[in-house]
Amino acid sequence: MASIEELRATRLEKLALLKKAGMDPYPSKVARDFALVEVKNRFAELEKNHGEKGTPVSLAGRVMAIRGQGAILFVVLDDGTAKFQTVIKKDTLEEKLFTLFTNAIDIGDILSVSGNLFTTQRGEQSILVTSWTIATKALLPLPEKWHGIQDADERYRKRYLDFIMNPELRDLLYKKAQFWNVTRRIMSENGFLEVETPTLEVTTGGAEATPFKTHHNDYDLDVYMRISVGELWQKRLMAGGFPKTFEIGRVYRNEGSSPDHLQEFTNMEFYWSYADYEDGMRLVQELYRSIATEVFGTTKFTTRGHTFDLVDEWKKIDYVEEIEKQTGLNVISASEKEMKKKLDELKTKYEGDNKERLTDTLWKYCRKNISGPAFLVNHPLLVAPLAKSVAGTQVAQMFQPLIAGSEVGRGYSELNDPIDQNERFEAQRKLIESGDTEAMMPDHEFVEMLEHGMPPTCGFGFGERLFAILADKPLRETQAFPIMKPKENKK
């Protein structure tokens, strides 16, 4: 079997043949009258004008297969919209062009072909080629057709080849675009204004996560890449008189990877003045059902070992009661020592020894057993530093949609009491000083905003995790170009 270096050398020789024949192997433009999917969908109509007795039509695409030998070749083109068969016959193509094709064209090359549309005896929609030209000469081969790229690292590193060989993967990205388009439309239809907020912040806010740190040269100032989609900024917009806002944007968290976690991803957050978390739950239920129906064509899913239907009743699950039901431990009254002992019994790893982190770890152990759809409610205030409390209790007006053993969003009746907020920021500051890298940074300018007055507000956010679960894919698989470590150069 020839090496990559040998295959490339052979293709360079073929490149020289094309140049010698007067063809530019990398022209800026080639003839193309229709996308291939349009030809397939409108074939009967187009064949009337571009058939055997009609005017020639020009199509273009990457060569994915070449069959036949001698005087007739069957070539499959793919332009990213569809595949289409081209037929190259020695008696209908100028002899030097036929010879040049057989001597210089490989699978992976990109061509423009001109000719007449017809249907083969086997009923295959085709074009009978009367002329062709090179659009791009490929110097390296595509992966082997039936097996593609087997190494996972190589597949993500050379994602473009993965897209060429796996149309299903391309379809996944189209679905993902539709996922966000449906979200954007529904938010707009409900009167929410789309906004943009800073991605570089002096203090991160709106979530508990380890941020990426960088430096602003002009201000000689360390700044952080945001860990939420402008939560504290959108609340400033609420205070500024905007009744409903939302943003879809990138978020950055400097933490571990898993099927549900990446360091860079897309989230949506909305803020709704004069609404509370009960209003938020109703809107989110409507939003998720619409996304499922319009993007996936169903509300019923089997994914990650769970089966659920989003049109079913969304039960409310009490955070403290559910943990106690599954583990026998009440996280409100339990000590850190008792919580660690329980986690050890459950053979569950935990990081940090403060009560907030231990409580969160116990919940993460429990959530994997819940298929949903459901709303998790009544979180301890300890894990909800930006949410209002339920009157007279130590639990928050917070909700999280649950499906397939995962949280797929988070919303609150937002805390707008500046004194309470300052006290909670102070508690977070102490966690930071004790070494908790995921604790929330205090933002005293935000507290000052609250002192000017922010109306009652519901805020909610969700991200790509929902799409990944509904698509039954790891989160990494749904990203076009997940971050990769640089490949080591071998000398």
N, C-alpha and C positions, 0 to 999 in steps of 0.2 A: 504494500500500500504506500502510495506516494506521501511524502511529508508535506506540511503546510508550505515550507520554503520551496519545495519542488513544484507544488501546485501554483504558487504565486509566480514563479519563474515562467511557467507555461502560459499563464494568463497575461503576463507582460509581453510575451511573444505575440499573443493574439491582439493585444492592444496596438502593437506595432503594425499588424496586418490591417487593422481598421484605419489607422492613420495613413498608411500607404495607399489605401483605397480612397482616400480623400474625406473620410468621416472624422468629425470631431468627437472623440469619445466622451466628452463632458460638455455638451452644448448648454447654453443658458435656457433654451426652450425647444420643445419638439411639438409636432402636430398632435393634437388631442381634442376631439370634438365632444366626447361624452365620457363621463365616469362609467366604469364597467357595470356598476349596479344599475345605472340608468338604462344601459343597453339591454341588460337582462330583463328589467321590468317593462321596458317599452319595445321589446324585440319585434313583435308582430307589426307594430306601427312603423318602426324604423326600417324594417326590411322592405317595406313598400317603396321607400325613397332611396335606400342604400343597398338594395339587393342586387341580383345578377345584372339587371338592366338599368340600375340606378347609378347615382353618383357614389364614388368611393367615400368611405368614412375612415377617420383616423382614430385609433385607440392606443393606449399606452399602459405599461405595467411591468412589473418584475417577472422574469422568467422563473416559474416554479417547477416546471417539468418539460422535458422534451422526449417525445416518443416517436417511434418510426425510424426508418432508414431508407436510403436510396432516394427515390424521386418524390417522396411525400413525408412531411414531418407534422406532427401534432404538438403544438406548443401551448402551454397553459400560462396565461398572464394573470397577475394579481396587482391591482393598484391600491389596495387597502380598503376598497369598498366591496369588491367581489372578485371572483376568479372567472376567466373567460377563455374559451378555446380559440386558438388561431391555427389555421391550416396553411402550410407552406408547401406548394407544389412546384416542382422544377419546370413544368410546362406553363405555369401562369406567372412566373417570376423571372425577371431578367437573369440570365445564367450566371453572370458574375456576382449578382446579389445572392443567389442561391448558394453558390460556392463559398462566398464570403461568410454567409450565415453558418454553414456547416463547419467552416474552419476557424471562426473567430468568436462564436457566441456560446456562452456557458449558462447553466442554471445560476441564477442570482443576478445576471445582467438585467438592465432596465431598457426596454425597447419602445419605440413608436412604430406601429404597423398601420398600413393603409390597405383598404380592399373593400370587398363587398360582403354583406351579411348573407348567410344562408343556413339552412338546417341540414345536418348530415343524415344519412340513411338511418342512423341509430337515434335520431331525434335530438342531437346535441346542437344547441345554438352556437354558431361559429362565425368566423370571418375568414374569407379566402384572401390571402395576402397577395397584393400586386406590387407592393414596395415596403421597405422598412428602413429604419435608421436607428443607430444606437442613441440612447438617452444617457446611460451611465454604464461604463464598463466596470464590473466588480473584479477586484484583484484578489480577493479572498473568497473561498467557497462558503456556502451556507452549511449549517449543521446537517448531519445525515437525516433524511426526511422522516423516517419512521420513529426515530428515538429522540431527535432534538438534542438539546443540551441537558445532559444528565446531572452534571455537577451543579448543586444549588448555588454555590458562590459564583460560579461562572455565569449562571443564568441571570442573576441579578446584576452582575458586572457588565454583561453584554445584553442588556435588556432589549435593545433594538432587534437582536436576532430572535429573542424569545417572542417578540411581537410578530415578526415575520412568520415564524414557524407555528405559532399558536393563535389563530384567529379568535379563539375563545377568550384569550387574555386581552386582546384588543377590545372585544365586546364588553369586557369587564370595566374598562376605562370609560367607554361610552355610557355604560350604566351609571358609573360613578358621577359623571358630568350631569346626567339626568337627575340623579339623586339630589345634587345641590341646586339644579335648576328648579326642581319641584319645590324644594325648601324655600328658595328665594321667592318664587311666585306666590306660595301660600302666605308667607310673611307679608309680602306687599299687599295681597288681597285683603289681609286682616289689618291694614292700615299702618304697618311698621315701615319706618324710613330706614333705608340702608345707609350705613355710615362707615367711616374709616377712622381707626384710632391708632395711636403709636405702637410700633412693634419694638422700639427701643425705649426702655424705661429706666429711671433713676432708682426706683424701687419696684419690684414685681408685686403684683396683687391679683386677687381673684381666684387663687387656687393655692394648694399646698404642693409644691414641687421644687426640685433643685433647678435653678435657672442656669443658662449659659451666660457667661460674663464676657464682655468685650470692652474696648476703650474708644471713647470719642476724642479724636485728636484735637479738633478745633477748640473744644471746651476743656481739654485735658481732664476728662472725667470718665470714671468707670461707669458703664451702663450695663443693663441686662436685657436679653431678648425675652419678650413677653411669654408668660406661662398661661395666660388666658386671653380671650378675644376682647380685650379692652373693658373688663368688668368695671373697674373703678373709674374709667373714662366715660363709659356709657351712663353710669350713675350720675356723673357730673352733667351729662346731657339732660337727664331727668330733672335735676335741680335747675338747669337752664331753661326749662319750659318745653322740652321736646316730649310729647306724650308716649311715643312708641318708637324704639330704634332696634336695629339688629345689625350684626356684622358677620360675614363669613370670611375667615382668614386663617393664616398659618400661626401655629403655636409651637413653642420650643421648650422641651423639658430635658434636662441633662441627667437622665436616669436610665434604668435598665430596659432591655427589650424583652418582649414576650409576644404571644399571639395577639394580645390586646394593647400593647404599649410600644410606642416608638418615640424617638427624640424629636421628630418634626412631623406635624400632621395638621389637618384642617379641622377647625371647629366652627360652629355657629353659636352666637349668644344673642338673646333678645332681652330687652328691658321694657317694662310695661307699667306706666304710672297709674295709680289709683286701682291697681289689681293686686291680688294676693296669690299665695301658692295654690289655692283651690282653683282660681281662674287659670293659672298656669297649667295645672294638670289637665284641665279640659282642652286647652289649646294643643298641648303636646300630644294628647291622645288622637285628636283630629289630624295633626301633622303626621304622626307616624303611620296611621292607617292610610293616609293619602300617598305617602312615599311608597309604602308597600304595594299598594294597588297600581300606581302609575309607573313605578320603576320595575317591579318584579312581577306584576300581573296577578298577585295573590296576597292574601293576608295570612295564609297558612304556611308554616315553615318547620322543617326538621333540620337542625343544625347543632353541631357540637354536643350531640347526645341528648338534645332537648327537642320537644315538639310543642308548638304553641300556635294560637290563632289570635291575631291582633284585634279581631272583631269581638272576641270574648270579653266578658267583664274583667276590668283591671282591678284586682283586689288590692286593698291597702294592707301592707305588711308592716307591723310595728318593729322598729329596729331593735329595741331592747328585748322585747318579748320573743322575737325570732331567735336571737342569739341564745337566750335562756332556754328556749324550747329545744334547740339543737345541741347545746353544750352544757346546760344546767347551771350556767353562770350569769348572774345579773351584773352587767358592766357598769351600772350606775353605782352600786354599793360595793362591788368587789375591789380589793386592793391590787396594786401592781404585782405584788408577790403571788396572789391567787391567780391573776390573769396569766402570768408567766408559767405557773404550774400547769394550768389548763392547756395552754398552747403546747407545752412539752408533752402532755398526755396525748394531745391530738397530732403530735409529730409535725407541727407546723412551725416553720422558721419565722423569726421576727427580728426586726431591726429596731434599735432604740428601746429604752426601757421606761419611757414616760407613758402616762395613761392614755393619752390621745392615740399614740401610735399602736399601743397594744389593743385598744378598743377596735381600731380600724382593722388590724390583722385578724382579730376574732370574727369580725363581720365578713371579711374576705373569705375566711374558711367556710362560713355558712352560706354565702350567696350562691356558690356553685351548685347547690341543691335545688335552686328555684328556677323553674322553667318560664314562669310568667304567662301572659303579660301581667305585671303588677306594678304598684308604686310603693317604694320603700318610704316610710314616713316616721316621724317622731324620733329623729336622730338626737343623741345627746349633744348639748350645746358645745361640748368640748371638740367635736369634729365638725362644727358648723360655725366658724368664727365670723361669718358675714350675714347670718340669718337671724331673723326675729325669733324670740322664744314663744312657745305656746303659753298663754297667760297662766301664771301661777305654777309653772312646771320648770324642769331643767332639760326640756327637749325643744327642738327647733321646728319652726314652720318651714320645713325643708322636704323636698320630694326627689326621688330618683326612679326613673323607669327601669324595670328589671325584665330582661328577657335572656333566655339561654344561659342562666347562671352568671350574668354580668350586668353591671350598671351601664345604661346607655343614655346618660344625661344626668344633670343635676340642676335643681331649681330651688329658689327660696322666696319667702316673703322677706325682702331685703331689709337688713337692719338699717334704720335711719335715725336712731338715737345716738347722738355724738358722744355722750358720756359713756354709754354702754360700749360703743364701738371702740373708744379709746382704751377702756379697760381690757377688752378682748385683744386688742393689738399689743397691749402691755404683756398679756399672758403669752402671746406668740413670741414677743421679744425675748422673754425668759427662756422659751424653748430653744430659740436660736442660740442664745448664750450657753445653753447646756449641751450644744452640739447637734441639735436637730436641723439638718440641712434642708428639710422639706417644709419647715414651719413658715408661716406667712410673714413677710416683711411689713413692719408698721409703716403707714403712710399718713403722716400728720397733716399734710395738705388736704388729704381726703377727709379727715376728721373736721378740718376747718370748713370744708364745703358743706358737710352735714350740719354744722352750726348755723349756716345760712338757711338751711331747710331744704330737704329733699322729700317730695311727696311719697306716700305709701307706694311701693313698687314691687312687682314680681320680676325676678330675673331667672333666666334659664339658659343652659348651654348643653350642646351635644356635639359629637364629632364623627370621624370616620369609623370608629368602632361599631356604630350602628350599621353602617353599610357593610362592613366586613362580616358581621354576624349574619345579616340577612342574605348576603351572598355566599355564606358558608366558606369563607376564605380567611387565612391568617391576615392580620392587618398589613403586614409587610407585602403580601402578594397584591394588595389593592393599590399600592403606590407605584407610580410609573418608574421612579428611580430612587429606591431606598438608599440611604447612605451606606457606603462600603469603605472598608479600610483600604488604603492604597496598596496596590499589588507590588510585592517586592521584586526589584529587578534582579534577575539571575545573571551573574557574569560568567 
